[in-house]
């Protein structure tokens, strides 16, 4: 219920509000929809826009949301996106018309929720309600919700979406979602709604997910069955039973995620042309998705290691943090090896509740030297512990491994940049926390 001791108002700072949200509920993660639904219904927040798209899955949610957002904006519609987690600033979680809101807007929204809530809420529940409040005030045409954890019991699932997308299914968050793909598939299928379209980009669909879709009478559209995409040397094409789009430009996001987003286009009640799609594919990008650092950021890094920018290696950041993401990263690094004879030096930090062995295993033959770094917070893992896991995994696979631990992301990055040659690549990856800490260094 409303906490009279919070003493926060619309004029309190965003940091004060976020600190309060982190400690306002007795559990950090408290899955279930009863409390948040009661508050949302009382505040009339269950219908934030005329059309709602919910995107779930293990990996690829953020990039899929981003392409849908870009296509709709290009077509002239008013769009809001709610995503998580953020890399540096909380403000990244809510975008309206492709813009983050200032601190004051979030503080006013938090104050509104706090003043009227009748239940204790977790950080994510509170922030979800705040996002819905901000969206409703903005009079949007469409809202895109990225599921935070699972689907069935995730806070975003209080909203009945008009269309649901599933990007991929793999093992992650086993403490909450189960330890098998069937269990995880069932949880993620919780965002499906009776008679509504469901787009599935996962090629190996768990039976539990299909059963849920059939039970609800969903309009199912599955990769390699109802739609497909093929890659050429310099372009790709997408087709379903009605349309075929050829010579599409390669986006700066995984093509499989882009294809899943395109599969939703035909189910949207909006006028979207092939030109809008091509333009969006050329524009779309999202921080931390196998992203090469821009020149201006390299100049800032050069100052920190006393090297001229020309002497710095290529720097790539990637937020992949589970085995499925690591396998995709391995594909990208294999292609990178084919282009250059330089070394790949990794700065890797992984939370202690993640499958670290499963993350590093696909990358052992591709990374020449590792800096295993410590991450802060309750879920943070020490670099020394991660390095032990790395060595044990390499030994089990009879793979040689070279590396060391570092006390922080900043220390690991500094060492990597100092030791790297211009033709090398420094890869900073393993968690949103790892990439976020690096970006905060600039």
N, C-alpha and C positions, 0 to 999 in steps of 0.2 A: 504494500500500500504506500501511499505518499509518505515520504520520510520528512517530518518537520525539522529534523536536524541537518538536512542537506544545506539549508541556508543559501542555496544558489538561485540566481535570478537570470533573466535574459541578458543582463549586463555583466554577468560573471564571464571569466575567460574560458575559451574552449578547453584549455588544459585542465582547468578546475573541473569542468563538466566531465571530461573523459576520466579523470582520476576518480570522480564520484561514481561514474558508471562501472568502473572496474571493480568497485567494492560494494556496490549497492545490493547485490544478491549473494546468498550464501554459497552458490556454486557458480563457477565460471561458465560451464556448459550444463544446461539443465533442459534437455530435450523434452518437448511436449508443447501442445498448442493451446491448452485450456486457459492459462493465465494471459497470454498475449492476445488471444482471440477476444477475451472478455474486454480488455482495454481497447482494442481496435474497434470493436463493435460499439462501445460506448462513445468513442470519439469519431465514429463514422469514417474509418480509414480503410475499410475492406474493399473499396472500389476507387483506387487512386487515379484511374484513367478509363476512358471508354474501351480500350483494348490493352490487354496485358499479356506479355510473353514471359514465361518462366524457363530458365535454362539450367539444367542439372547435368551431372556427370562427374567423373573422377578428375579428368584433365580437360583443358580446352574451353572451359566455360567463359573465361574472361575474353578470349579472342573471338569466340562466337558471338558474344554479346556486342563486342566492339564493331564487328562487321555489320550486324543487323542495325545497330545504331547509325552507322555511317551511311548505309543504304537509305534508311528512312529519312535521315537529315537531308541527304542529297535530293530526295523526292519532295522535300518541302514540308515534312511533318514535324510536329513538336514532340520531342522525345526526351524521356528521363531514363536514366540507368542507375541501378543500385548494385554495387559489386563489393567484394571483400576477398582477402584482407587488403589493407592499404600498404604501400611501400614506405612512404615517408610521412605523409600528412593524412589525418583522418578525412579531410575534405575530399580526397580522391574517391571516397566510397559513393558519393552522390554526384551525378552529372545531370545537368539540365541544359538542353540545347548545346551539348558538347562543352559545357563549362562547369568547373567546380564552383561551389558557392563559398562565400567568404565566411570567416569564423562567426560573425554576428548572426548570420542566417541560421546556422546550426545551433547556436546558443539560444536564440529565440524559440526554435522548434523544440529543443530539449526542455526549455522552461515550460512550454505548453504541455508536453507529455507529462512532465513531473507534476505539474499543477493538477492534472486531471486523472492520472492513473490511479487505479484501485488495487493493483497487484504489484508484488515485487517482481522486478524484471532483470534479466541478465543484460550485460553490455550489448550483445548482438540483438536481443529482443528490443531493447530500448532504441538502438540505432535504426533498426528496421522500421519501427513505428514512426520515428522521426523522419526517415526517408519518405515514407508513404504520406506523411503530413506535408512535407515540402513539395512532393509531386502533385498532391491535390490542389495546393495553393497555386501551382504554376499553370493549371488548365492545359494539360498535355493531351496529345492525341494517342500516345502509346507509352507504356512503361515497360521496361525490360528488367526483370529481376533475376539476379544470379544467386542460385542456391548456395548457402554457406556450408552446410554439412548434411550430407545425405539427401533428404527430400521430404519424406513422410512427416517427420517431426521438426523440420527446420522452420524457423520463424517466418521465412518468406512464403511458406505454404498456407498461411492464413488467407491469402488472396487466391480466389478462383481465377486462374489464368484462362485465356482464350486459346492458347496454344502452348504446348510443352515441348522442349527440345532436350534430348539426351546426347551428350557429346561422346563420351567414352565410359567404359566400365572396367575398373581394375581394383586391386586390393589396396585399401587405404582406410584410415580411421577405424581400424578393426574393433577398438574398444567400444565404439558406439554403433557401428553399422553391421558387424558380423565379420567372420573370417573367411567367407567364401564369396565367389562372384554371384551366386544365386541369392544369398542373403543380402548382399549389397545392392544387387539389381532390384530386389523387392523394395528396399528402402527408397531408392532413387525413383522408382515408379510411383511413389506416393504423390508426386506432383501431377499425375495424370487426372483428367476430369472426364466424366461420362460424356460420350458423344463428341468430344473435342479432338482436334488434330494432335497427333504425337509424332514428332520427327526423331528418329534414332540414327545417330551417326556411328555407333559402335557396330563393327561388322560381326562380332561374335556375341549376339544378344543372349543374355541369360533367359532361360525358360520362364523364370519367375516374373520377369519384366513383360514378356509376351503374354503370359497368362493374365496379368493384371490389366493390360491393354484390351485384351479380348473380353474380359469380364465386364469392363466398363463400356464396351462398345465404342472404343476410341477409333478415330480415323487414322490408321497406322500407316506411316511412310518410312520404310527402312532402307538403309544403305545397301547397295548391291542387289536389292530386290525391286524396289519402287523407283529408285534413282541411283545414279552412279557417276563417277568422275574418272577421267583418264588424263595422264600426264604426257605431254610431248616435250621436245627439247627446249622450246622457248615459250610455250604456252600450255594451257590445259583446257579441257572441255567438261561441261556438266550437262547431264540430260536426265529427264524422266520420261514418262509415257506421252507427255504433251509437248514439251519444248526441248530444244538443244541449243546450248550456248557454246560457241566455239571460239578458239583463239583468245581465251581469257588471260589477262595478265597475272603473273604469279604475285601473290600478296606477300607482305612481310609477316605473315602469320602462317601456321601450318595449313596446308591446302585441305586436309581432311576437315578441319574446323570451318574453313571457309565454305566448303561444299555442304556441310550440315546447315550452315546459315542460309545458303542459297535454296536448300530444300524446303525451307519455311516460307520463302517468298510467295509461292503460288497459293499458300493458305492464308495470306494476309489480305484484309479488306482495303488495301491501299493501291493507288495507281503507281506502279514501279516499272520503269522501262529498263531495257538492257543497258542503256547509256548510264543510268543511275548505278547499276551493278558494276559495270566496268570502271566507272569513276571511283567507286568505293573500294574496289579491289586494289586500285593503284594508290589510294590514300591510306588505307587502314594500317595501323601499327599499334602496338601496346607495349609499354615499358616492361623490360625484363623477359621478353619471350625471344630467346636467342638473338638478342639485340646487340649490334656492334656499336660501341660508343662513338658518338659524334666527335668531330675535330675539336670543337671548343671545349668539350669535357676532357679530352686528352691533354690539352694545354694546361688545364687546371691540375691534372694528375702529375704532369711533368714537374710542376713547381714543388710538389710534395716529395719527390725523389731526386730532385736536383739533376734532372736530365732534360735535354731539349726534346720537344715533341717528336721530332724525326727519329729519335733514338728509342722511343717507346714502342712496345709491341702492340699488335691489335688487341683490344679488350672487348670481350663478349660477356654479357650478363644473361643469366637464365634462372627463372624461379622454380624450375622443375624440382620436385621434392619427394617423388615416389618412384617405384620401379617402372611404371608405365611411362612416365615422363623421361626417365633416364634412358629407356630404350629409344625413344624418339631423339633425345639428345645425342645418343651414340650414332644414329643415322646422319645427323647433321655434322658431327665431328669426322665421320668417315669421309663425307664429301669434302670437308675442309682439308683433310690430309691429302686428298687427291689434288688439291689446288696449290699446296705449299709444302716445302720440305722443312719448315720450322717446327719447333717443339710446341706441344700444348701443355701449359702449366696451369694447374687448377688451384683455385682458392675455394675450398668447400667447407660449408657449415651446414649441419643437419640437426634438426630438433631430436631430442632423445626419445620421443614417442613415435618416431618414424622408422621405417625399415631401412636403416643405413646400409646394411649389407646388400640389400636388393637394389639400392640406388647406385652404389659404386661398382657392383659386379659387371654390368654391361660396358663400363667405361675403362676397365683396367688396361686393356690392350691399346687404348687410344690416348691416354693421358700419360705424359712423360714424367711429370713431377707434381706432387701434391702438397699443398699447404692446408692442413686440417685445422680449422679455426673454431674458437669458442664462441658460443652464442649466449646472450644475456637472457634473463627471465627464468621463470619456473620451469619452462619446457626446454630451456637451453641446454646444450650438451657441450662438455669440455672438448677442446681440440685433441687433447691426449687420448680421451676415450674413443673419439672417432678414428684417430690414427690407428689404435689397436684393432678396431673393427676392420679398417682398411687392410691392415697386414694379415689378419686372420682370413679375410675373404680372398685375398690374393694367394695366400698359401693353399687354401682349399681348392683353388682353381689352377694351382701350379703356375701362377703368373708372377713375374718379377714386379716389384713396386718400389718406387723411390719417393721419399717425402719427409715431412716433419710436421709438428704441430705448432700452432701460434695462439697467443692468448686472446686475440680479437680479430675481427674482420680487417680492421685498419692495419694491424701489424702484419697479417698474412698478405694483404694486397701490397703493402710497402715492400716486403721481402720479394714477392713475386716480380714486381716491376723493376726492382733493383737488379735482379739476377737475369731477367729476360733479355734476349737479343731482339733487335728490331723486326726480324722475320718470324719471331715466335708469336704465339697467341696466349694471352692470359684469360682463362675462363673462370668467372666468378659465379658460383651456383650452389644449389642444395636446399634453398629455402627462401621464402619471401623475406625472412628476417636477415638472411645473408646479403641479398641484393639490396634490401632497404638500408642496411648499415653502410654498405659501400656507397650508395647514392647520397647518403647523408654526409659523407666525407667531402664531397665536392665543394 
